[in-house]
Amino acid sequence: MSEQELMLLQVGQVLSKVARPHRCDEAIPVEVQANLWQLGVPCDEATPREELIARLWARKRALQVNFQSAWGGRRPTPPAAA
């Protein structure tokens, strides 16, 4: 798995943790905050989830565009090695 594929996977996993249903007064868990910092998305317990979700989606879109152009555009996904 390439570094770009790994980053795309990590962004998707953190995005699913941030975007999951939550109570209005629920802070972002410390573990998720640490994952966000590792991805270069600084935050704290007061950072609005909506802001984090928007930033993560922007990162994911950018990675997907770069990944698609790396293998030649919007064609079927290239086969994985067995």
C-alpha distances in whole Angstrom, upper triangle without the diagonal:
4,7,8,6,7,10,11,10,12,15,15,16,18,20,21,22,24,26,27,30,32,36,37,38,35,33,29,28,28,24,23,25,23,20,21,22,19,18,21,23,26,28,31,32,35,32,32,29,30,29,26,25,26,24,21,21,22,19,17,19,18,14,15,17,15,12,15,17,14,14,18,19,20,19,18,14,13,12,9,10,12
4,5,5,6,9,10,11,12,14,15,17,19,20,21,23,25,26,27,31,33,36,38,38,35,33,29,29,28,25,23,24,23,19,20,21,18,16,19,21,24,27,30,32,34,31,31,29,29,28,25,24,25,22,20,20,20,17,15,17,16,12,13,15,13,10,13,14,11,12,16,17,19,19,18,14,13,14,12,12,15
4,5,5,6,9,10,10,12,14,15,16,18,20,21,22,24,26,30,31,34,35,36,33,30,27,26,25,22,21,21,20,16,17,18,14,13,15,18,21,24,26,29,31,28,29,26,27,25,22,22,23,20,17,18,18,14,14,16,14,11,13,15,12,11,14,15,13,14,18,19,20,21,20,17,17,17,15,16,19
4,5,5,6,9,10,11,12,14,15,16,18,20,21,22,24,28,30,33,34,35,32,29,26,26,25,22,20,21,20,17,17,17,15,12,14,17,20,23,26,28,30,26,27,25,25,23,20,20,20,17,15,15,15,12,11,12,11,7,9,11,9,7,11,12,10,12,15,15,17,18,18,15,15,17,15,17,20
4,5,5,6,9,10,11,12,14,15,17,19,20,21,23,26,28,32,33,34,31,29,25,25,25,22,20,21,20,17,17,19,16,14,16,18,22,24,27,28,30,27,27,24,25,24,21,20,20,18,15,15,16,13,11,13,12,8,9,12,10,8,11,13,11,12,15,15,16,17,16,12,13,14,12,14,17
4,5,5,6,9,10,11,12,14,15,17,18,20,21,25,27,30,31,32,29,27,23,22,22,19,17,19,17,14,15,16,13,11,15,16,20,22,24,26,28,25,26,23,24,23,20,19,20,18,15,16,17,13,12,14,14,10,12,15,13,11,14,17,15,16,19,19,20,20,19,16,16,17,14,16,18
4,5,5,6,9,10,11,12,14,15,16,18,20,24,25,28,29,30,27,25,21,21,20,17,15,16,15,12,12,13,11,8,11,13,16,18,21,23,25,22,23,20,21,20,16,16,17,14,11,13,13,10,9,12,11,8,10,13,12,11,14,16,15,16,19,19,20,21,21,17,18,19,17,19,21
4,6,5,6,9,10,10,12,15,15,16,18,22,24,27,28,29,26,25,21,21,21,19,16,18,17,13,13,15,13,10,13,14,18,19,22,24,25,22,22,19,20,19,16,15,15,14,10,11,11,9,6,9,9,6,7,11,10,9,12,14,14,15,18,17,17,18,18,15,16,18,16,18,21
4,6,5,6,9,10,11,13,14,15,17,21,23,26,27,28,25,24,20,20,20,17,15,17,16,12,13,16,13,11,15,15,19,20,22,24,26,23,23,20,20,20,17,15,17,15,12,12,14,11,9,12,13,10,11,14,14,12,15,17,16,17,20,19,19,20,18,15,17,17,15,17,19
4,5,5,6,8,10,11,12,14,16,19,21,24,25,26,23,21,17,17,16,14,11,13,12,9,10,12,10,8,12,12,15,17,19,20,22,20,20,17,19,18,14,14,16,14,10,12,14,11,10,13,14,11,13,16,16,14,17,20,19,20,23,22,22,23,22,19,20,21,19,21,22
4,5,5,6,9,10,10,12,14,18,19,23,23,24,21,19,16,16,17,14,11,13,13,9,9,11,10,7,10,10,14,15,17,19,20,17,17,15,15,15,11,10,12,10,7,8,10,8,6,10,11,9,11,14,14,14,16,19,19,20,22,21,21,23,22,19,21,22,21,23,25
4,6,5,6,9,10,10,12,16,18,22,23,24,21,20,16,17,18,15,12,15,15,11,11,15,14,11,14,13,17,17,20,20,22,19,18,15,15,16,13,11,13,12,8,9,11,10,7,10,12,11,11,15,15,14,16,19,19,20,22,21,20,21,20,18,20,21,19,22,24
4,5,5,7,9,10,11,15,16,20,22,22,19,18,14,14,15,13,10,13,13,10,11,14,13,11,15,14,17,17,18,19,21,19,18,15,16,17,13,12,15,14,10,12,14,13,11,14,16,14,15,18,19,17,20,23,22,23,25,24,23,24,23,20,22,22,21,23,24
4,5,5,6,9,10,14,15,18,19,20,17,15,11,11,12,10,7,9,10,7,7,11,11,9,12,11,13,13,15,15,17,15,15,12,14,14,10,9,12,12,8,11,13,12,11,14,16,14,16,19,20,19,21,24,24,25,27,26,25,27,26,23,25,26,24,26,27
4,5,5,6,8,12,14,17,18,19,16,15,12,13,15,13,10,11,13,10,9,13,13,11,13,11,14,14,16,16,17,14,13,10,11,12,8,7,10,10,6,8,11,10,9,12,14,14,14,17,19,18,20,23,23,24,26,24,23,25,24,22,25,26,24,27,28
4,6,5,6,10,12,16,17,19,16,15,12,13,15,13,10,13,15,12,12,16,16,14,17,15,17,16,18,17,19,17,15,12,13,14,11,9,12,13,10,11,14,14,12,15,17,16,16,20,21,20,22,25,25,26,28,26,24,26,25,22,25,26,24,27,28
4,6,6,9,10,14,15,16,13,12,9,9,12,10,7,10,12,10,10,14,15,14,16,14,16,14,15,14,16,15,14,10,13,14,11,10,14,14,11,13,16,15,14,18,20,19,19,23,24,23,25,28,28,29,31,29,28,30,28,26,28,29,27,29,30
4,6,9,9,12,13,14,11,10,7,9,12,11,7,9,12,10,9,13,15,13,15,12,14,12,13,12,13,11,10,7,9,10,8,7,11,11,9,11,14,14,14,17,19,18,19,22,24,23,25,28,28,30,31,29,28,30,29,27,30,31,29,31,33
4,7,8,12,13,15,12,12,10,12,15,15,11,13,16,14,13,17,18,16,18,15,16,15,16,15,15,13,11,7,8,11,9,7,10,12,10,11,14,15,14,16,19,19,19,22,24,23,25,28,28,29,31,28,27,29,28,26,29,30,29,32,33
4,6,10,12,14,11,12,11,12,15,15,12,14,17,15,15,19,20,19,20,18,19,17,17,16,17,16,13,10,11,14,12,10,14,16,14,14,18,18,17,19,22,22,22,25,26,26,27,30,31,31,33,31,29,31,29,28,30,31,30,32,33
4,7,10,12,10,12,12,13,17,17,14,17,20,18,18,21,23,22,23,20,21,19,19,16,17,16,14,11,12,15,14,13,16,18,17,17,20,21,20,22,25,25,25,28,30,29,30,33,34,35,36,34,32,34,32,31,34,34,33,36,37
4,6,8,6,9,9,11,15,16,14,15,19,18,18,21,23,22,23,20,20,17,16,14,14,14,12,10,12,15,14,13,17,19,18,19,22,23,22,24,27,27,27,30,32,32,33,36,37,38,39,37,35,37,36,34,37,37,36,38,39
4,5,5,9,11,12,16,18,16,17,20,21,20,23,25,25,26,22,22,19,17,14,14,15,13,11,14,17,16,16,19,21,20,22,24,25,25,27,30,30,31,33,35,35,36,39,40,41,43,40,38,40,39,38,41,41,40,42,43
4,6,9,11,14,17,19,17,17,21,21,20,23,25,25,25,22,21,17,16,13,12,13,10,10,12,15,15,15,18,20,20,21,24,25,25,27,30,30,31,33,35,35,37,39,40,42,43,40,39,41,40,39,42,43,41,44,45
4,6,10,12,15,18,16,16,20,21,20,22,25,25,25,21,20,16,14,10,10,12,11,11,14,16,16,17,20,21,21,23,25,26,27,29,31,32,33,35,37,37,39,41,42,43,45,42,41,43,43,41,44,44,43,45,46
4,7,9,12,14,13,13,17,18,17,19,22,22,22,19,18,15,13,9,10,11,11,10,13,15,15,15,19,20,19,21,24,24,25,27,29,29,30,33,34,34,36,39,39,41,42,40,39,41,40,38,41,41,40,42,43
4,6,9,11,10,10,13,15,14,16,18,19,19,16,15,11,9,5,7,9,9,9,12,14,12,14,17,18,17,20,22,22,23,26,27,27,29,31,32,33,35,37,37,39,41,39,38,40,39,37,40,40,39,41,42
4,6,8,7,7,10,11,10,12,15,15,16,13,12,9,8,6,8,8,9,8,12,12,10,12,15,15,14,17,19,19,20,23,24,24,26,28,29,29,32,34,34,36,38,36,35,37,36,34,36,37,35,37,38
4,5,5,6,9,10,11,13,14,16,17,15,14,11,9,8,11,12,13,11,15,16,13,15,18,18,16,19,22,21,21,24,26,25,27,30,30,30,32,35,35,36,38,37,36,38,37,34,36,37,34,36,37
4,5,5,6,9,10,10,12,14,15,14,12,10,8,8,12,12,14,14,17,17,14,16,19,18,17,20,22,21,22,25,26,25,27,30,30,30,33,35,34,36,39,37,37,39,38,35,37,37,35,36,37
4,5,5,6,9,10,11,13,15,13,13,12,11,11,15,15,16,15,18,18,15,16,19,18,16,19,22,20,20,24,24,23,25,28,28,28,30,33,32,34,36,35,35,36,35,32,34,34,31,32,33
4,5,5,6,9,10,11,13,11,11,10,10,10,13,12,13,11,15,15,11,12,16,14,13,16,18,16,17,20,21,20,22,25,25,25,28,30,30,31,34,32,32,34,33,30,31,32,30,31,32
4,5,5,6,9,10,11,9,8,6,7,8,11,10,12,11,14,13,10,13,15,14,13,16,18,16,17,21,21,21,23,26,26,26,29,31,30,32,35,33,33,35,34,32,33,34,32,34,35
4,5,5,6,9,10,9,9,9,9,11,14,13,16,15,18,16,13,15,18,16,14,18,19,17,18,22,22,21,23,26,25,25,28,30,29,31,34,33,33,35,34,31,33,33,31,32,33
4,5,5,6,9,9,10,10,12,13,16,14,16,14,17,16,12,14,16,14,12,15,17,14,15,18,19,17,20,23,22,22,25,27,26,28,31,30,30,31,31,28,29,29,27,28,30
4,5,5,6,5,6,7,10,12,14,11,13,12,14,12,9,11,13,10,9,13,14,12,13,16,17,16,18,21,21,21,24,26,25,27,30,29,29,31,30,28,29,30,28,30,32
4,5,5,5,5,7,9,12,14,12,15,14,17,14,11,14,15,12,12,16,16,13,15,19,18,17,21,23,22,23,26,27,26,29,31,30,31,33,33,30,31,32,30,32,34
4,5,7,9,11,13,16,18,16,18,17,19,17,14,16,17,14,13,16,16,13,15,18,17,16,19,21,20,20,24,25,24,27,29,29,29,31,31,28,29,30,27,28,30
4,6,8,11,14,17,18,16,17,16,17,15,12,13,14,11,9,13,13,10,11,15,14,12,16,18,17,17,21,22,21,24,26,25,26,28,28,25,26,27,25,27,29
4,6,9,13,16,17,14,16,16,17,14,11,14,14,10,10,13,13,10,13,15,14,14,17,19,18,19,22,23,23,25,27,27,27,30,30,27,29,30,28,30,32
4,6,10,13,14,11,13,12,13,10,8,11,11,8,8,12,11,10,12,15,14,15,18,19,19,20,23,24,24,27,29,28,28,31,31,28,30,32,30,32,34
4,7,11,11,9,12,12,14,11,9,13,13,10,11,15,15,13,16,19,18,18,22,23,23,24,27,28,28,31,33,31,32,34,35,32,34,35,33,35,37
4,7,8,6,9,10,12,10,8,12,13,11,12,15,16,15,18,20,20,21,23,25,25,26,29,30,31,33,35,33,33,36,36,34,35,37,35,37,39
4,5,5,9,10,13,12,10,14,16,14,15,18,19,19,21,23,24,24,27,29,29,30,32,34,34,36,38,37,37,39,39,37,38,40,38,40,41
4,6,8,9,13,12,11,14,17,16,16,20,21,21,22,25,26,26,28,31,31,32,34,36,36,38,40,39,38,41,40,38,40,41,39,41,42
4,6,9,12,11,11,14,16,15,17,19,21,21,23,25,26,27,29,31,32,33,35,36,37,39,41,39,38,41,41,39,41,42,41,43,45
4,6,9,7,7,11,12,12,13,16,17,17,19,21,22,23,25,27,28,29,31,33,34,36,37,35,35,38,38,36,38,39,38,40,42
4,5,5,7,9,10,11,13,15,16,17,19,20,22,23,25,26,28,29,30,32,33,35,37,34,33,36,36,35,37,39,38,40,42
4,5,5,6,9,10,10,12,14,15,16,18,20,21,22,24,26,26,28,30,31,33,34,32,31,33,33,31,34,35,34,37,38
4,5,5,6,9,10,11,12,14,15,16,18,20,21,22,24,25,27,29,30,32,33,30,29,32,32,30,33,35,34,37,39
4,5,5,6,9,10,11,12,14,15,17,19,20,21,23,24,26,27,29,31,32,29,29,32,32,31,33,35,34,37,39
4,5,5,6,8,10,11,12,14,15,16,18,20,21,22,24,26,27,29,30,28,27,30,30,28,31,32,31,34,36
4,5,5,6,9,10,10,12,14,15,16,18,20,21,22,24,25,27,28,26,25,28,27,26,29,30,29,32,34
4,6,5,6,9,10,11,12,14,15,17,18,20,21,23,24,26,27,24,24,27,27,26,29,31,30,33,35
4,6,5,6,9,10,11,12,14,16,17,18,20,21,23,25,26,24,24,27,27,25,28,30,29,32,34
4,5,5,6,9,10,10,12,14,15,16,18,20,21,23,24,22,22,24,25,23,25,27,26,28,31
4,5,5,6,9,10,10,12,14,15,16,18,20,21,22,20,19,22,22,21,23,25,25,28,30
4,5,5,6,9,10,11,12,14,15,17,18,20,21,19,19,22,23,21,24,26,26,29,31
4,6,5,6,9,10,11,12,14,16,16,19,20,18,19,21,22,20,22,24,24,26,29
4,5,5,6,9,10,10,12,14,15,17,18,16,16,19,19,17,19,21,21,24,26
4,5,5,6,9,10,10,12,14,16,16,14,14,17,18,16,19,21,22,25,27
4,5,5,6,9,10,11,12,15,15,14,14,17,19,17,19,22,22,25,28
4,5,5,6,9,10,10,13,14,13,14,16,17,15,16,19,19,21,24
4,5,5,6,9,10,11,12,10,10,13,14,12,14,17,17,20,23
4,5,5,6,9,10,11,8,9,12,14,13,15,18,19,22,25
4,6,5,6,9,10,9,11,14,15,14,15,18,18,21,24
4,5,5,7,9,8,10,12,13,10,11,14,14,17,20
4,5,6,6,5,6,8,10,9,10,14,15,18,21
4,5,5,5,8,10,12,12,12,16,17,20,23
4,6,7,10,11,13,11,11,14,15,17,21
4,6,9,9,10,8,8,11,12,15,18
4,7,7,10,10,10,13,15,18,21
4,6,9,9,11,14,17,20,23
4,7,8,11,14,16,20,23
4,6,8,11,14,18,20
4,6,9,12,15,17
4,6,9,12,15
4,6,9,12
4,7,9
4,6
4
